[in-house]
Amino acid sequence: MSRADQPLHGDEPVTSRRERARLRREEIIGIASELFAERGYRGTSLADVAGRAGITEPGLLHHFGNKAGLLLAVIERRDLDSEAFAMELLGMEPAERLRALPEFARRNRERAGLAKLFTVLVAESLEPDAPGHDHFVARYRALRAIVADTIRSAREAGLTRAGLDPEVKAAEIIATLDGLQTQWLLDPEAVDIVAAVESYARTLERDLTGS
């Protein structure tokens, strides 16, 4: 048994032991995130994660139960990273949300590893039986609903042109941003993600307002 797998006991306070266990779990999630981004979920074994973390496979399973549990922990960590910005957007007026799109691109550029992780995991979750499939279906449904509600609110305030379908436009916006991100991840020297999103935001504003 490696030192990392040894049970936490002795005279150490319970709260301290729990904190050590929490920090160790977070460390493993970070390592798994890196490996999933590099090799994909299917291309990464529990042995790969355990080896890089300096822990045995039984020790790894103690924290997450199985490989799918580890994947869900990685996804939850990634989602937490984007929730703060999402909450900022929800606190803005509809027009301000549109202008904030380039800032989202800047944040992704600064967190390229997380952007790559997200793109890889989505691609591996297309099949209905994939461990992350239900999560990403729910995530995209929620995201489309938020964007559609933003467009609907802007329309009710007289800020958009008539005849606009909020649901269709929401799917288009998300698909465009995801596509730009994928091109940037594939060829970052040729694609300036921030400039591309800034250009799209201007085009989108003209499209939404009809001006």
N, C-alpha and C positions, 0 to 999 in steps of 0.2 A: 504493500500500500504506500503510495507516495504521500509526502507531507501534505499536499493539497487535498488529499482524500480523507485524511484522518479526522475523526469526529471532533467537534469542538466541545471541550469539557474542561473540568478542572476548576480552579478558583476564579477564572475570568468571569466577570458579570454577564448575566444573560443578555442584556442589551448590547454589550460589546460583542458578544459572540454572534448575535443576530446581525449586527452591522457588518462584521467581517464576512458573514455568509452572503449578505446582500451585495457588498462590494465585489466579492468573488464572482457572484452570479452576473453582475453587470460587466465585469471584465470578460467573462466567457461570451456574453452576448456581443460585445464589441469585436472579439476575435472571430466569432461566427459570421458577423456582418461583413468583415473584411474578406473572409473566405468565400462567402456566398456571392459577393460582388465580383471576386476574381474568377471563380470557377462555376458559379451557379449552384443552386440548391442540389440538383441531381448529381453534379460533379464533385460535391463535397461530402465526405463520409464523416461519421461521428469520430472515427479514429483520427481524421485530419484535424478536427476541432480540438479533440482531447490532446493530441500531440503538441499543437501550438500553444495550448493553454497550460501544458505541464500537468495534466490530470489524467486519470485512467478513465476508460469509457464508463465503468460503473459509477465513478464519481460524477461524470458528466450527466448521466441519466438520473442521478439523485436530484439534480437541480431542475431537470426539464422533462423527465419521464420518458420521452422518445424524441426522435429527430423532428417529427412534426411539431412537438411542443417547443423545441428550440427555434424552429422557423417562426412560429407565432410570436415568440418572445422577441425575435429580431424585428418582425414587422411592427409590433407594438412600440418598440424603441424608436423605429424610424418614424412612425406616425406621431409620437410625442414631439419629435423634433419639428414637425410641420404644423402642429396644432396651435402653437403660440402665434405664428404668422396668420393662420386662418382666423383666429379670434380677433386679431388686429383688423383684418379685412371686414369682418362682420360688424365691427364698430364704426365703419366708414359709411359715408353716403355713397349711393350707387356710382356716381361719376368718379369719386375718389378711388373706388375699388379698381376701376379700369386703369387709371393712371398708376396704380400700385403694381401692375403686372411686371414692369421691368425690375422692380425691387425684388420680386420673387425670383426672377432669373438671376439677379446678382447673388442672392442667398444660395441658390443652387450651385452657382459657379464656385462659390467659396466652400461648398460642401459637395464637391464632385463625387466623393466616395458614396455618399448617401444617395445622390441622384442616380449613380450607376447601379447601386443595390436595388433601388426601386424599379428601375427599368428591367433589370435581369429577372427579378422575382415576378413582375407582372407577366413577362414573356413566358415564364415557366408555369404560370398559373392559368393558362388558357383552357386546359382540359378540365372538365367538371370534377374529376376525381383527384385533381392536384390539391395538396394540403392548403395552399393559399388561395384557392379559387373563390370560395365563398366570401372570404375577407375582401378581396379586391372587387368582386361584384358589388358588395355592399358599399365599399368605399366610393366607387365610381357613381353609383346611384345617388349617394349622399352628396357628392361633389356636383353632379349635374343638377340636383335639386337646389343647391345653394346658388349656383350660377343662374339658373332659370328664375329663381325668386328675385335675384338682383335685377335681372332684365325686366321682370314683371313690375317690380317696384318703380323702376325708371320709366317704364311705359305709363304707369298710372300717374306719375308726376309730370307727364308730358315731355320727357327727355329723349324718347326714342320715336322712330317713325312708326306709322301704323302698319299693320299686317305682319308684324314680326312674330315668329313662333318661338317663345322662350325656350322650350325643351330642345328643339332642333338646333337653335343657335348655341345653347349651352354645350351640347355634344360637339358641335363644330369647334368652339373655343378650346375646350379641353383637348380635343384631338390635335388641334394645331400646336398648342403648347407642348404636348407630349412629343409630337413629331419633331419640333424644333430641338427639343432636349435630346432626342435620340440622335439626330444629325450632329449635334455638338459633341456628344459623348463619343461618337464614332470618329469624328475628325475635328477636334477642338482648334487646330491651327487654321482651318479653313472657315469655320463657322463661329462667328461672334454671337453667343447666345443672347447677351444683353442687347446688342444692337438689333438683332433679329426680332426680339420681343418688343422692343421700343417701336420698331417699324410696324409690327403687327398691331400693336395697341393703337397707333394712329389710324391705321386702315380700319380697324374694328370700330373706332369711335365714329368715323365717317359713315360706316355701314349702318351702325345702330341709329344714328341721328338722321341719316339721309341727306347730310349736307356735304 
